């Protein structure tokens, strides 16, 4: 029983980590898309890409 319980706990921990990661990623994308900071980041990324390709 003990080993089975610890396995269940580990699976729950993994699920919590996956959920937290997905939520954070979703929030990050939402913030980036809806904010001025996101636009600045995109502009900087494009500028860097252009300077590297040149």
C-alpha positions in Angstrom: 0.0 0.0 0.0 2.8 2.4 0.9 4.5 2.2 -2.5 1.2 2.6 -4.3 0.4 5.7 -2.3 3.8 7.3 -3.0 3.3 6.6 -6.7 -0.1 8.3 -6.7 1.5 11.3 -4.9 4.2 11.5 -7.5 1.6 11.4 -10.3 -0.4 14.2 -8.6 2.7 16.3 -8.3 3.4 15.9 -12.0 -0.2 16.9 -12.9 0.1 20.0 -10.7 3.4 20.9 -12.3 2.0 20.5 -15.8 -1.1 22.5 -14.9 0.9 25.3 -13.4 3.2 25.4 -16.4 0.3 25.5 -18.8 -1.5 28.3 -16.8 1.7 30.3 -16.6 2.3 29.9 -20.3 -1.2 30.9 -21.1 -1.0 34.0 -18.9 2.3 34.9 -20.4 1.0 34.7 -23.9 -2.1 36.7 -23.0 0.0 39.4 -21.3 2.4 39.5 -24.2 -0.4 39.8 -26.8 -2.4 42.4 -24.9 0.3 44.7 -23.6 2.7 47.2 -25.0 5.6 45.3 -23.6 4.7 42.4 -25.8 4.8 44.7 -28.9 8.2 46.0 -27.8 9.5 42.5 -27.3 8.3 41.5 -30.8 10.0 44.6 -32.3 13.2 43.9 -30.5 13.2 40.3 -31.6 12.5 41.3 -35.2 15.3 43.8 -35.1 17.8 41.3 -33.7 16.8 38.7 -36.3 17.3 41.3 -39.1 20.7 42.3 -37.7 21.8 38.7 -37.4 20.7 37.8 -41.0 22.5 40.9 -42.3 
